[in-house]
Every structure is written in structure tokens, then in C-alpha cells.
Amino acid sequence: MTKRTIPSLLLATALALTACGGGDDGGDSGTGAAQTDAGEPQRGGEVTVLEDAAFAGSWPTGLDPATNTTGGANISMQQAIFGGLFLLRADDDGSNARIEPNQAESFEIAEDGLSFTVTLRDGIQFSDGTPMDAEAVRFNWERALASPCTCKPTWQLADPAIEVLDPLTIRLNFTAPNASVLASFPASNVNWIASPTALQQQGEESFKITPVGAGPFTVVENQLSSTLVLERNENYFEEGLPYLDRLTFQSIGGDQPAYQALQAGQAQAYEGLSTTPLLEQAQSNDQLQVTVQPATSPYVIQLNTRAAPFDDPRAREAIYAATDFDAIAEGLFGGEYPVSQSFTGPGGLFYMEDVEGYPEYDPERARQLVEELGGLQVKLGTLGAYVATQVNTALQTQWQEAGIDVTIEDYQLSTLIQEFTGGTWQAMLQTAGAWDPAAGVGVAFRFASTSPFSGISDPELDQLLTDAAGTLDEDQRADLYEQASQHIAENFYAPFGLAFAPANLAAQGVHGPGLTTMIPPILVNTGVIWDEVWREQG
């Protein structure tokens, strides 16, 4: 029997016809104190944030939302510069997650789901003094939707796709109902609105280095994939915010050097710690606050069914039969991360821990299939992060025991994207799903026929995912996602694994939502709300 958890909030914001401005608890906050216990926020000071060079610390194409190709990884930087029309927020313990208007004042989803209308806050200006109005949003949406970024939405748009109704009101029109449109915003480039005037004056090559937005901070210095220095935007629309004078993002070569830098006082925060021994050290380090975020995106072994050897279902079944994620989760990580049989985690929507008919670990069956195939050689890749590389090494051992010849390779984010778009990859350990499976780097990103990051061409699965993303009835959505999960399992498309939960580290005296409190990760890392991050003074 399938276990399914649907948080009561389930797109409550999106399913309401009108919403005005304003998951489950998936982890242990360690030594981190709740934001409400931190005292009154203080203004001033600066914070340096470390980002792993293999993921969020890589921005080789700059930070223009329409030309950046790694935007899903660079959410923190984009939010700091551009703010966002909408933000994902939660109570301090990660519960009651909801998407709230930020630069938007309100929104409305039509009863038939065919349009989404946004009303902007009056009086917001970009940091260059020009107005952030509906025409500016239209300009940005058109660029964003035509961009190469992995973070652009895959909406089915009508003609006209975008309509400016008045200076503060803009509408999206769809060819099919879209229940997940609101959830698409926080992790996508349509959320980050840049100054059209600054872009036209600078030109794209310059603008990607010194972009101009209406967010809490402005760019002082930007060395691509190295250092981003920001200072307070004095024209920011939220009175009294941001609290910090200066915010710096620094790329660093992984968890170990990041932890050492924090201990040495060279930085005050690190996003996305995954090295289990370091996490245990950090949780007993009284210099640091540790916030383990709710898990939303399970690992998945993507199999490229468009090319050998995984165009043969026997090869795919052999991978399922040779894989024991329960043993990996317990043996390597002490049961820290739950194992999922689908594209959802306990911190997100439509969580399915078990899927009916999911193939069981059966090494004898795996050896039989490998023998039938006359051998099986596999190249297995992943991002060079601790948990991913540890899992891949364990998978290599398990698969070799079943007679599979395995080579493993680690990638930086930019080269990983090139591998996918080249189409010759065989197997990749990646994360699947998102807080809402239909949004951002969600299930369609990994499984839809039209996605360059999918290895599957299956019209039946496409239709299930399209229908699930479109229906406004939450019970129907849950049933459709259950059917999609069963279809993936029946066709041996991609074994799912442990639902990794990233940890954020902060020095004592630094506080802020998503940094020292829980917010379910939109993708892999949590969307920290940087204008509310503050540092104790004196």
C-alpha cells in the first residue's frame, strides 16, 4: 500500500483565487536557535557566505537572470540582488511552508487555471532609480522565458502569453490549466526582475557582471565563480531593511575548507553542508549554529533510455535489482536521510515514501540479467559533493557485486550541464523533485520527453505529469503523481534513493530566515531571505 503525505498547506496559496501580501518538519536544527529567540534584529555589520564551488559557488555566465545558466544553484545571489516577486517562507521549524508575495502585492489564479494575474507593489524602484512596473516585468519575463537557463519555467503559454493590464498589473495566459504557476516562481528566473534601463545602457556583457535589480543589495564587485560583494540598497522598498551593510558570497572548494574557514573566523555562513562527519562536528561546536533543512528532493539514478545500454529495459531492471539504498542510507549516513521510492521528500508536497510495485533489491536477479545481456558496462556521474560521491562509490560496489562494470566520474555544475545537453551520458546520480514536484527543477525536469536533462521519451508519462501540474484539485494531483511514480517504477526508468537534507552553518550572532531557521529547500539549498539576515553588534 502506498504511503502518501500531503501537507495541509498544499498550495493553499496557489489554490485560493486571490491571495494578498503578507511541510513537514524534516530535520534537526542542531545548535541553531530559532529566529524568535535571537532577540531584536540589529542593523549594520557584514556577513561573508561561503558557497561550494561544485554547485552554488559556480556562476560562470554571470548573474543576469536571462543569461545565467546555473540560476537554480544561484538562488541566494539572485535573491540578494533582485529580491523576488514571491518568496517561500515557513515557520521557524519548517512547518506551514507557503509562498508569499514580496515585490508583488497580490495575485489571482483564474477559476479555470488558464491565467495568473500579478499586481505589483506601488512605488518600488530599481537601485538605479527607475520604476519597477508592469512593463519592466513584461520585459524581464519575455527575456527569461527565452533564456538558456535551467531555471526558466516550462509553462504552456497562450497567445498572447503576457498582457500588461495597467502600470501595476500583469497577466500570464496558458493553453492548459496551471496549478503550479505560483510554486514556479521562487526558484525560477521569472521571479528576479532586472532594470531594463540598466541592461540597455550597459549591454548584456557588462550587465551580467554588474546587474541592477530592486532587491536588498547592489553589486560592488563580481568575480565570476569566485567572489560577489554586495552592499545595502538604500532605495530598497522595505523600510528598515536590509539589516546588513554588506553581504559577500565567496566560492570555496567544498565542505572541509568551508568548515575550516568558519572556524578561523574568515566567514560567517556556509550553505549546503553535506559531509556527515563534519556535520556531526559542527553540531557539537559551540562557535556555530547548525540548521538541517527539511528534505524535499530525493536522489535519483537517472538512466538514459535514449541510448545504449539503457534503451534495453533489462539493463534498467538490472540497475534496480542491484541497488540497495536502504543499506547505503544506514551504512554511510546512519539513517540521517530517509529513503524515498519516488520524486518527493518528507519536507515537500505529495510525499510518497513507498510506491506500489517498486522493484526490490535482488542481486541474484541482477546477476541473471547481466548474464542475459552478455555483460553491462556503465559510466555513472554526479556533482562532486560529499553525499553524492559517497553514494556513487557505494553504488559502484553494489553494482560490481552483481557483475556490472562501473566507472564513476564527478563533475562541476557547468560541465555536468554540458554532459546532459550533449545527450551521450549513461547514468547520473542527481536530485529529483522540488518543494512542489511541478515547479523548478522538479519531476518534469528529470523525466519529461522535452527536457534536455531527461533520458526518457514517454508520451504516457508526459501526460501524467502535465495533468498533475495542471489540475487545481489537490487530491487529483496526488493521485496523478502516484500514477506517475508507479509508471516510472514499472518501466525501470530511474531508481530513487535517500532524500538528502542540506545543512546551513552560521557563526554565533548571525541570524536569519532560512539560514538559522528552517525553510524547505526549493531545489537543493534553502532560499535564504537575505534582507532579514542580521548580525549581533558590539
N, C-alpha and C positions, 0 to 999 in steps of 0.2 A: 504493500500500500504506500502511495506517495505521501511523504510528509511535506506540508506546504505551510509557510508562514506568510501572511500578508499584513504588514504593519497597518494599523488603523488609519494612519495619515494618508495612505496610498493615494498619492496625487490629489489629496484633498484640495490643495491649492489649484491644481490644474482642472479638476472636475467641477469645481464651482464655476458658475457662469461669470461671476465678477469677483475679483479679489483686489483689495486695496493695500496700500503700502503698510508698511509697517517698518526610526528604525530600531531598531533594536539596539540594546547595549551590547557592543561586540568586543569589548576588551577591558583591560585593567589600566587605570591611569597611572599606576606605579606611584612614584613620589610626587606626581603633579597635583597641585592644589586646584580646586575648582575656581573659576574666574570670580565667582561671587564671594570667595573667601580671601581674595587678593587685596581687598581694600579699595579705596577710591583711586581711579586711574590718575596718573600724573603726566603732565605734559613736558616734553623735552627729551634729550638724550638720543642715542643712536643704537642700532642693532645691526650686527652682521650675521647673515643667514648663510649657512653652507648648503650647497646642493651637489648631489652625486653627479660627477661628470658623465656617467653612463646613462643618465636619464634627465632629471630636471636641470642639471648643470650644463646642459648642451643646448645652445641656441645659435647654430652656425649660420642660419639665414636671417638673423635679426629678430626684432620684436614688433614689426608691423603685422597686425593680426591677419592681413590678407596675403602676406608673402612669407610669413613664418611657416615652416613645415613641421615643427615639433610642438605646436601650441598646446596639445593636451598635456605635455610634460611641463610646460612653462606657465601653468595656471597662476602660480604665485606672482611671477613677474608681471604678467598681463594684468592681473587684478590690482597690483600696486600702482601701475601706470594708468590704466584705463578705468579702474573701478569695476563697473559692470551694470548692465540694465537690471539683472536679477542676481541674487546670491542664495546659496544653500546655507541655511542656518540650522541649529539644533540646540536643545537644552544642553547644559554643561556635561551631562553624562552620555550625550549622543542620542538621546531619545527625542521624540517629537520633531524629527527632521522635516524641514519644509523649505520650499523655495519662496523667497520674499522679494518684492520689488525693491530696487535700490535707486538707481537713476531713473527707472520707471516709477511712476506714481501708482498706476493700476494697470490691469489687463483684463481682457474678456475673451473667452473661448465661445464661439457660436454654438448653439444647441446641436447643430448638425456636425460640429467638429471641423468645418470647412474653412474657418477663418480664425485668426488670432489678432486681436487689436490691442495695441500698447499705447497708453497715454504717458507722456514724459513729465517729469517734474518741471515746473516753470522756473526759469532763471538760471539753470545750470550753464556754466561756461567752461569751455576748454581752457587749459592753462595759458593759451595764447590770447585769451580774452574774447574769442569768437563763440557764438551761441551753439550749444548742443541741442539742436531742434530736430524735428521730424525729417527734414531734408538731409541733415547730416547723418541721421540713422539710415535713411534710404541709401545714401551714397556708400556707407560702410557695408550694409547688407549686400548690396549688389557686388561689391568687391569681394566680400567674404565668401559668398556662395559660388563665386567663380575662381576661388583660390585653390592652390595645390595643397593646402593644409589638411593634415589628417583629422583636424578638429572641426572641420566645417560640417554642418548638418546635412543629412541626406533627405531633405524634405521633397515630397512630390508637389511641386508648385504649379498653380494655375496661371492663366494669362488674363489680366495682369497678376504677377506674383506679389508685387509690393505696391501699396497705394498710400500716398500721403493724404490724410483726410483733413488736417488743419495743421498749423505750425507745431502742435504738440502731440498729434495723434497719427499713428501709422498702423497699417494693417497688412498682414500676410494672408494670402489666399492659397488654398490647397485643392488638389484634384481629388483627394480622398480624405476622410476624417483623420485627424491627427491628435491623438490623446496625449502624446508625449512631448508636444511642442514646448511647453514651459520647461520641462525637465531637460530639454536640449540645450538651454541657454548657458548655465553656469560653466560648462566645460567646453564651450564652442566659441569660435571667433566672432559669431554674430553678437555675442554679449559685450565685446570690447569695442567701444566706439572711439575712433580716432578723429582728429581735427582735419576735415577736408582742406581747409585753408593752408594749414602747416604742410600737409602732404604735397599740395600743388606748388607751394613755394620752395620746399626742399627738394622735391623729386624723390622717387622711390628708393634709390640707392642711399641717400642721406637719411631719409625718414626711417629706414629700418634700424639705423643706429641710434637716432635721437627722435623717437616717436613722441607725439604730443597727444595727450588724452585729457579726460576730465576726472581722472582718478585722484587718489590722495597724495601721490608723489609725482615729481617730474624728474626727467633724466639729466644727470650731471655728467656721467661718463659711462660708456658702454663698450667694453672689450669683448667681442663675441666669444661665447663659451668660456669666458674667464671671469670677468668682473662687471657687475652692473651697480652703479652708485646712483642713488635717488635722494632727493631732498623734498621737504614738505611743499605741497602745492598750496600757496597762500590764497588761491582762488577757489579752493575746494568747497563744494556746496554744503557739506555738513559742518555746521558751526562747531568749533572746538576740536575738530578732527583734521588731520590725523594727530595722534599724540606724539609720535616720534618726530624729531627734527630731520633725521637722516636714516635711510634704510639701504643696506648694501647686500647684494647677493654675490656669493663667491663660489665658483666651481671648485670641486675638490675630488680627489681620486678615490672615493669610496668611504665606507663606514669607519675603517680603522684610523686613517688620517683625520677624518672629521671629529671622531671622538677625542683624539689627542689634541686637536686644536681647541676644542671646547674646554678640555681640562686645563690647557695652558692660558685660557682667557683670550684667545685670538678671535673668537667668535662667540655669539650668544645663543645661536639656534642652529638646528640641523633637521631637515625634513627627510622622512622616509628611511630611518634606520631599519635594517633587516637582519643584521648579523646577530644571531641568537646569543652567543657568549657575551658580546658587547652590550646587548640589551639587558642581560642579567647583571652585568657590572654597573650599567647606568642606573638601574633600579635601586641599587644599594649605594649609589654615590650621592652624598648629601649636597654636592655642588649643583646637581642637575635635577630638573623636573622631567619626568618621562610620561608621555601620553600615548598609549597604544590605541590606535583608532579602530572603530568598528570595521570588520571585514566586509567588503562589498564585491570584490572581483576575484573569483577563484582562478587558479592557474588552469590552463588547458594545453594539451598537446595537440597543436594544430597539425593536421595531415593534409598534404597537398594532393587531393584526389584527381587533379588535372594532369598529373604526370606520374611516371613510374617511380617507385613501386606501388604507391598508394592509390593508383587507379584500379588496382585489384583489391576487392573487398576482403580477400583472405589475408592480405598483408595488413590491412587496417585491423581486422579482428585479432591478428597475432599480437599487435601492439596492446590492445585492450587486455588480452589474456595474460600478457607478460608483465603488466603494470599493477603494482600494489601500492597505492597511495596511502592507505592506512598505515602500512609499515613505515613508509617514508615520514609521514607526519609524526608518528610516535618515536621512531628511532632517531631521527635527526633533530626534531624540534620539540620533543617531549609533550606532544599533544597540544602545543601552543596554538596551532592553527587548525580549525575544523576542516574536514574533508567534505566536499560537495560533489554530487553527481550531475550538476547542471551549472548553468552560467550565472548563478546568483550566490550571494553570500549572506550570512545572518544579519549584516548591517544594512542591507538594501531591501528593495521591493521584490515581491514574488519569490521569496526564498524557498528553494526545493532542496532539502538535504539529500533525499533519496528519490530516484526515478524508477518507475516500474519497468522491468525488463532490462535494466542496465547490466551489461556483461560483467561477470565476476572474474576476479583474478584466478587464472587457471594455467599455470606454467606448463603442464602436460599438454593441454590443448594448443598452447603457443608453439611448443616444440613440434607438434604434429603439423601445424600449418606451415611452419618454416620449412619442414621437410617436403611438404607438398609443393611449395614454391621453388624448391631447389636452392634454398638459401635466401637470406634477406639482409641487405646492406642499407643502413640508414645514416644520414647526416642529421644530427639533432642540434639546433641552435637556440640561443636565448640571449637576453641582455646580460651584461656582465655584472649582475648584482648578486649579493651573497646567497639569498634564499634560492634564487633561480639557478645559480651554478651548482649549489649543493644538491638541489633536486635533480638536475640533469646528470650529475655524477652518479647519483643513486639509481636513476633510470637506466643509465648505461650498464651498471652492474646487473640490474634485474633482467634487462633485455639480453645481455650476453649469456646469462644463465639459461635463457630459452633458445639459444643458438643464433641470436640476431647479432650481426656485425655492426657495431655502433661507433661513429666518431662524433665528438661534440665540439662545438665552436661557440665562443662568446662574442657578442657584438656591442658596439656603441649604438646609440639610438639611430643616428643618421645612417650608418651602414646597414643596420637592421631594416630600415625602411627601403633602402636600395635592394636588399635581398628579396623582400616581398614584391616590390614593383617589377623586379626582373622576372619573377614567375618560375624560377628554376629550383627554388627551395624544396626540401622534402618534408621535414618536421621541425616545428618551432614550439618551444615552451613559452607561452605568453599568458597574459591575463585576459579574462573574458568577462563581458558584462560590465555593468556600472551600477550606480545607485538605482537608476531606472534602466532596465535592460535595453530599452528602446532608444536611449539617449547617449550622446557622446560616443566613446569607444565601447559601445555596447555589443549585444549579441550579433546584430547585423554586420557590424564592423568585421567580425571574425568569421561569419557564416553565410552572408548574403552573396549571391552569384555576382552581383555588380561591384562588390568591394575588392579593391586591389590587395587587401590584407586578408582575404579569404582564400581557401584552397578548395572551395566547394562550388559546384554548379548544380543546383537542385531547385527547380521551379516550385515543387510542393513545399519545401522548407521556406522558400522565399515568401510564398503566400501566407503561411502560418505566421511568419514574423511580421509581415506587412499588416495582416489583420490584427495581430496583438498590439502593434503600435498604434493602430487606428481606432480601435473600439473605445468608447467612453465608459463602458461598463467594467468595473474592476474585476468582477467575478468572471466575466467572459475573457478578459485579458489573462487572468490567472490560468484558466482552462487552456487557452491557446498556447501559452508559454509551456504548460505541462505537455501538451501535444508536441510542441517543437522539441522539447527535451527528449521525449520518447523517440521521436523521429531521428534525432542525432544519434541516440544510442543504438537504435535498430540498424542503422546504416554504418555503424562503427566509424563515424566521422571524426571524433575527437574525444579522447578520454579527459575527463575533468579531474581536478586534484584539490589540493589544500587551498583554502581561502586565506591568502596572506593578508595580514593586518599590519600596516606600516606604523612605525612609532616616530613621534616628533620629540626631539630633545630641546630643552631650553634651560639656560642658566637661571639660577635662583634670582628672583627680582624681575624677571621678564614674564609678561602675561599677555594673553590674547586669545580670542575665539579661534579654535582650530589648531592653535599652537599648544596651549596648555589646557584646553578643554576639547571635548570630542565633537567632531562633525564627521559624519560618514564620508569616506573618500568619494569624490565624484568619479575619479578614474582610479589611479593607484594611490596618489597622495591626496590629502585633505585640502580643500580650498580655504586656506587661512585668510581671515578677514583683517588685512594689514592696517587699515586705518584705525582699528580698535586695539592694536597691539601697543603695549606701553612698557616702560622700564622704570623701576623704582629709582628715585633720585636721592642723592645725598647719603 
